[in-house]
Amino acid sequence: MESTVDNSQARSAKEFINGEISSFIENVEDLTDALRDVETPEIARVKAKVKIALAAAKSALTDSAVQVRTQARQVSRNADVYVRDNPWQVVGIAAFIGIVVGILASRRSD
């Protein structure tokens, strides 16, 4: 149960970060497109650096997505092994959580 929460939190954090990075990359690409007509040696040097940095950022974004997927799979496997090895402990934990949630819900409704 805890791994599901961890996975969903990791997934939403990853989606947020990917969205922010993608937005940043798009903004930088728009900026370099706007500077396309400006041809000074210094601007050309900066544009070359930006293009290299953009390629590195895109590559890192892809690599981090693969790494997050790999870690999520490992967490899922570990949780599966734990549940298979300790089924009664998991049932007990789930029952305890259910009782606590039930108590909290009944207090809230009063």
C-alpha positions as a printed Julia matrix, in Angstrom:
110×3 Matrix{Float64}:
   0.0     0.0     0.0
   2.83    2.36    0.88
   4.62    1.64   -2.41
   1.47    2.7    -4.31
   1.56    6.07   -2.56
   5.29    6.38   -3.18
   4.85    5.46   -6.85
   2.02    7.96   -7.38
   3.97   10.7    -5.62
   7.06    9.9    -7.65
   4.98    9.86  -10.83
   3.34   13.23  -10.13
   6.68   14.78   -9.13
   8.27   13.39  -12.28
   5.43   14.75  -14.44
   5.75   18.18  -12.82
   9.51   18.28  -13.26
   9.29   17.01  -16.84
   6.68   19.66  -17.62
   8.8    22.41  -16.14
  11.93   21.27  -17.94
  10.06   20.86  -21.22
   8.62   24.34  -20.85
  12.07   25.75  -20.13
  13.53   23.98  -23.15
  10.75   25.35  -25.37
  11.36   28.88  -24.06
  15.08   28.62  -24.73
  14.4    27.28  -28.24
  12.04   30.22  -28.86
  14.75   32.6   -27.68
  17.35   31.09  -29.98
  14.86   31.28  -32.87
  14.25   34.96  -32.1
  18.0    35.58  -32.2
  18.38   33.79  -35.52
  18.66   37.04  -37.48
  21.21   38.58  -35.12
  24.63   37.63  -36.45
  27.46   38.78  -34.27
  30.34   36.53  -33.27
  29.36   36.71  -29.61
  25.7    35.82  -30.31
  26.82   32.96  -32.56
  29.06   31.63  -29.76
  26.25   31.89  -27.19
  23.77   30.21  -29.56
  26.2    27.33  -30.07
  26.57   26.91  -26.3
  22.8    27.03  -25.84
  22.26   24.39  -28.51
  24.76   22.1   -26.79
  23.13   22.73  -23.41
  19.67   22.04  -24.88
  20.84   18.74  -26.34
  22.34   17.79  -22.98
  19.14   18.78  -21.14
  16.97   16.73  -23.5
  19.29   13.77  -23.07
  19.28   14.12  -19.28
  15.49   14.35  -19.29
  15.25   11.11  -21.23
  17.85    9.42  -19.01
  16.07   10.5   -15.83
  12.75    9.16  -17.13
  14.38    5.78  -17.76
  15.97    5.85  -14.31
  12.65    6.69  -12.6
  10.93    3.86  -14.46
  13.66    1.44  -13.42
  13.41    2.52   -9.78
   9.6     2.26   -9.84
   9.84   -1.28  -11.2
  12.31   -2.2    -8.47
  10.06   -0.75   -5.75
   7.14   -2.67   -7.22
   9.14   -5.91   -7.24
  10.28   -5.36   -3.65
   6.71   -4.71   -2.51
   5.49   -7.8    -4.33
   8.17   -9.96   -2.71
   7.39   -8.53    0.72
   3.65   -9.17    0.32
   4.27  -12.73   -0.89
   6.72  -13.45    1.95
   4.62  -11.78    4.68
   0.94  -12.01    3.69
  -0.43  -12.01    7.24
   1.62   -8.99    8.25
   0.27   -7.11    5.24
  -3.3    -8.14    6.11
  -2.72   -6.96    9.7
  -1.28   -3.63    8.57
  -4.16   -3.1     6.15
  -6.7    -3.95    8.88
  -5.02   -1.53   11.29
  -5.05    1.25    8.71
  -8.71    0.51    7.97
  -9.59    0.75   11.66
  -7.73    4.04   12.06
  -9.37    5.52    8.96
 -12.77    4.31   10.2
 -12.25    5.92   13.61
 -11.11    9.19   12.05
 -14.04    9.18    9.63
 -16.56    8.54   12.4
 -15.12   11.37   14.5
 -15.28   13.74   11.57
 -18.95   12.96   10.84
 -20.01   13.77   14.43
